[in-house]
Amino acid sequence: MVKENIWRLYRAMGLQKWLSKSQIIEPISGEIQEVGPTDSVLSGPVTEDGKYISWRKEHPCALSSLPRMLNSAKGKQIVVFLDYDGTLSPIVNDPNRAFMSPPMRSALHEVARHFPTAIISGRSRDKVYEFVKLDNVYYAGSHGMDIMGPPLQVESYHDKHQINAHDKKGKEFTIFQPAQEYLPSIGKMLKELKIETCSIPGAFVEDNRFCISVHYRHVLEEDYEALEQIVWSVLSDYTCFHMTRGKKVMEIRPSIKWNKGDAIEYLLDTLGFVDSSNVLPFYLGDDKTDEDAFKVLKRRGQGYPIVVSSIPWETSASYSLFDSSEVLSFLVRLARWGKSLA
């Protein structure tokens, strides 16, 4: 444990040193300029964890693999998909303070200038937008059950689930919500969970529109079982819902055939790439819910599923990044390559 904490301290110091030498200068409307070394500590973790090193060989670093990825992208349209928490922002103790850093926002903005880009999160769509605040990005909240996509009517999806709308600037887009009929039940369940979990110190129930997240990061270990029993007890009265698990969170979702993988296919469809061999999707995510997206890319035989993780775990991703700082470096390099093509 001491050795691990020392390594973390060294890595944090290394990251701080890198940020002082290599900064992304922008604001949102400007251009990305990376000053200083590009192949720094961020190109791969310095760790003596044998299991992680072995796992990393099976899931190579996406940073060092990026030149080869981009070489395969010639003549194809790159489309970028990303999770939010743990990918574009670090996992934090307070879910309401999972802010994106200005350098990350700058990099994401530049990537979206050159490639269609979408964020697919378990959070509500409105909440993710409040964190990101970029208008050149598509947003899919509630694990893909609330999508703001391109203004294209897709005939293969039921019309009652999607509407065309305009933002304040007059830009047209399509809202797709395949779980609308579940909203009344979600509202009732949300009220019950907030009341029932009040007795558990540290528990936090989050309204994510088409799903409910029960966070237990601050719940004492001896209280977790009681919290889980409360969630199961409330859920038992709603047979059309099920529970999944994430990082220190229990999530309640409608039991419909729809997940982040389906959201990817919907967005590729609306972008005009449903059966195209000339598209190259990237998906970056850090959670078990992102596995559905990784599997879609694997099944299509197109693109690069990239898991963001500092620990080894079973995944369908082909490549890996250590943490959100490596995601930042990846996006900076991708944006630079996109700019070179313009």
C-alpha positions, 0 to 999 in steps of 0.5 A: 500500500505504501509503495502504491501511494508513493507511486501515485505521488510520483505520478501526480508530480510528473503530471503536474510538471508536464502540465507546467511545460505542455499546456493547451492554450485556448479558449473554446473559440481558439485553436489548440496549441500544444507547447512542450514535449508530446511524448511525456509521462502521459504516453503511458503509466509508470507502474510496477504492477505486473498484472497491469503491465500484462493486461496492457500488453493485451490492450495496448496504449491507444496513445502509442498506437494512434499513428497506426490508427490514423494511418488506417483512417485514410479515406474514411470518416472518423466519428468520435464517441466518449463517455463523460465521467471517468473519461472526459472528467476524473471520477470525483467524490461529489457527482455534482462537481464532475467538472471538465477541465478547460484544456479538456474542453478545448481539446474536445471542441477542436476534435468536434471541429474536424470529426462528428463527436458525441458524448454518451453518458449515464447522466441526464443529457441536460446535466452533461451539457451543463458540464461540457457546454459545447454546441458542436457535440451531440449528446446522449444521456441516460445511457443512450435513452435520451439522444440529441442527434443530427436533424435526419429522420431515420425510417428504421426507428419508430416516429413516436420516439423522435422529434425534430427541434431547434436550439436557441440559435436556430440549429436543427436537431433530432431528439430520440427518446425510446423510453418516454412511456416510463417517465411517470414510473421513474418519477414515482420511484425517484420520490420513494428512493429519496425518502427511503434512503434518508436513513443511510448517511452518505447515500445520494439519489440522482435523477438522470431523467430516464434512469436513477442513480443511487450513489454510495461512495460516501456510505460506510461499508457497514451501511451498504447492505441496508442501502442495497436492500432499500433499493431492491425493495423499492425496485420490486414494485416496478417490474419493468425496471432492472438494476445495473452497477457502476463505480460506487453506484447502483443504477435503475433503468427501464427494461428495454432493449437499448444501451450505449451500443444501440445509441452508437448505431442510432447515431451512426445511422443518423449521420449516414454511416449505417452500412458504410465501410468508409467510417471509422468510429472511436469509442472511449469509456471507463465503465462497465456500461461502456462494454455494450459500445465496445461490443458493437464496434467489435461486431461491426469490425470497424473502429477502435474501442478504447477503455480508460482504466488504471486497473486490469479488468475483463473488457471487450475493448482493444486498446486502453488509456490509463486515465483522463489525462491520457484521454486529454493527450489522445484528443489533442493529438487527434485534433492536431491530425484532423487540423492537418487534413483541413 
